[in-house]
Each structure stands twice: as C-alpha cells, then as structure tokens.
C-alpha cells in the first residue's frame, strides 16, 4: 500500500526529479510530481510524492515537514482526496450581461 503526500511551499526551481531524490532519503518513492501551471509552464510551488509504504510516508513527514529545502521551509503532510469541483469554467449565469 502506498501513501500520497502533499509537498507545499516549494521553490519554483525544484523539479519532479529533485523532489524524488530528496524524498528517497526517507524511504522508497513510487512517484514524485511538481505541479505546473498549464498556461505559463511555471511551477505552482507544490507537488505530490507517493511513498511505497505508510511507514515511509510517516518518516518523510517527520523528516521534512517544516525544514528548509532550496531556501524555503516546505510543508509536508498527507494528501487529501481532491474535491469534485464540477467541470470546466465559463459563465453560469449571475452576470449582468445580455445573452
């Protein structure tokens, strides 16, 4: 069973590969992904790391949460399931314009 971790307050220079290498010191890493903005291609300053076991995930949280990584104090905790925010954007009424 693997555990997914949220990693926040990342430097914009950190890559997914950097994150993988950093977290590998705490245990077996299944995957590591920095989230990038679709329009600009720039890092959004957070990512997710999937550790191989719950013990590895707990070790990573204890080892890295609140510590300096590339000049920033990172936040590491258990990732929460994503809320279903509905689909797409666009206007859904409520504006003062005419159709």
C-alpha positions in Angstrom: 0.0 0.0 0.0 1.4 3.4 -0.9 0.7 6.8 0.7 0.5 10.1 -1.2 2.0 13.2 0.4 1.3 16.9 -0.4 4.5 19.0 -0.5 4.0 22.7 -0.4 5.9 26.0 -0.4 8.4 24.6 -2.9 11.0 26.8 -4.6 10.0 27.4 -8.3 13.3 25.9 -9.3 12.5 22.4 -7.8 11.8 19.7 -10.4 10.0 16.4 -10.1 13.3 14.6 -10.3 14.7 16.8 -7.5 11.7 16.0 -5.3 12.1 12.3 -6.0 15.8 12.3 -5.0 15.1 14.4 -1.9 12.4 12.2 -0.6 14.2 8.9 -1.4 16.4 9.6 1.7 13.3 8.9 3.8 12.2 5.7 2.1 11.1 4.2 -1.2 9.5 6.7 -3.5 6.9 5.4 -6.0 6.5 8.8 -7.8 7.1 12.5 -7.4 5.5 15.3 -9.3 5.7 19.0 -9.1 2.5 20.7 -10.4 3.0 23.2 -13.2 0.6 25.9 -14.5 -0.9 24.9 -17.8 -0.7 28.3 -19.4 2.7 29.5 -18.3 4.5 26.3 -17.7 5.8 27.6 -14.4 5.8 25.6 -11.2 2.9 26.3 -8.9 5.1 25.8 -5.8 3.7 22.5 -4.7 3.7 18.8 -5.7 2.9 15.3 -4.6 5.1 12.4 -3.6 3.9 8.9 -3.4 5.8 6.8 -0.9 5.8 3.0 -1.1 4.5 2.4 2.4 2.7 4.2 5.2 5.9 3.9 7.3 8.0 5.6 4.6 5.3 8.3 4.3 5.4 8.9 8.1 9.2 9.0 8.0 9.1 11.6 5.2 6.6 13.8 7.1 8.7 13.6 10.3 12.0 14.2 8.4 10.9 17.0 6.1 7.9 19.0 7.3 8.9 22.5 8.2 12.5 22.0 7.1 14.5 24.1 4.6 14.6 22.8 1.0 16.2 25.0 -1.6 15.8 28.1 0.5 12.1 27.6 1.6 10.5 25.9 4.6 8.5 23.2 3.0 5.2 21.8 4.2 4.8 18.0 4.0 1.6 16.2 5.0 -0.8 13.5 3.9 -2.5 14.4 0.7 -6.3 14.8 1.0 -8.6 13.5 -1.7 -9.4 16.0 -4.4 -12.8 17.6 -4.1 -15.2 17.2 -7.0 -15.3 20.8 -8.1 -17.6 20.2 -11.1 -16.5 20.6 -14.7 -15.0 23.4 -16.6 -15.2 27.1 -16.3 -17.3 29.6 -18.2 -20.2 31.7 -17.1 -23.0 30.1 -15.2 -25.5 33.0 -15.1 -25.3 35.5 -12.4 -23.7 38.2 -14.6 -25.3 41.4 -15.6 -24.7 40.9 -19.3 -27.2 40.1 -22.1 -27.2 36.8 -23.9 
